[in-house]
Amino acid sequence: MQPAYYEDLEEIQNKYWSMLDDAVTNRNSPFRIPVFICANQNEVDGRIVVLRKSDRESKLLQFHTDLRSPKVHILKNNKNASLVFYDKEEKIQLRVKVECEVNNQNSITKESWKKTQHISRRCYLTDSPPGTTSNDPTSGMISKLEDFDYTMEQSEEGYKNFTVIKCKIKSVEWLYLAAKGHRRAKFNLEKNKNDWLVP
């Protein structure tokens, strides 16, 4: 039996939003770690990010990064980017085109920083920016930080580097792999237009 979303555009949207919402809190969800792709002229780059927020009403996805990260520089020059999600068991792929907003030391980052655990805050406490060349293998942290030997109060130092990337969704392309026949659809959230596509 085919799922409800096999030939129903509304059910497809309900399905992918439920998967995105679940991924924010479910560490085992494959949708929790999408590939984020951004580009600045000839410099095209992709990496895994952790999905931190999913908001259907506002058509938003969100993740965290370090202000000194190369992707922040790229996004300041070109705010258009893409997120790719894939769930092997569900056989569902999402290609999401977004417009990014870089947030640092504002109300958005304050709210997210409060929820950031002690263990995660050390990522923002390194002396050198992510991607800096090193003569030796390194985490970029002093041993004290590697051993989590710092207080929550001391971790506040990392807030200046803590950055929230808000991704306003422009379109979602859905692919469902099925033995009976694949299904592909595109949802243009800017124009509120939905279309079936040939897989």
Number of C-alpha atoms within 10 A of each C-alpha: 4 8 9 12 16 17 14 12 19 11 14 21 16 12 14 18 16 13 20 23 19 17 21 20 13 13 13 10 15 17 25 25 22 20 17 19 18 22 18 17 9 6 8 11 13 15 12 13 17 18 20 20 21 21 13 15 6 9 16 17 23 19 19 21 21 23 22 16 15 14 21 21 13 19 19 13 12 15 17 20 21 22 23 19 19 19 16 10 7 12 12 20 19 21 18 22 21 22 17 24 17 18 19 19 14 10 10 14 19 16 10 16 19 10 8 12 11 15 13 11 20 19 19 24 23 16 10 13 16 17 10 9 10 10 5 6 7 9 13 18 16 12 10 9 19 14 9 13 9 14 10 11 8 13 19 17 14 17 19 14 19 25 26 25 23 20 25 22 22 19 21 22 19 23 21 19 16 13 5 7 10 13 18 22 21 19 20 16 15 11 9 9 10 16 12 15 12 9 12
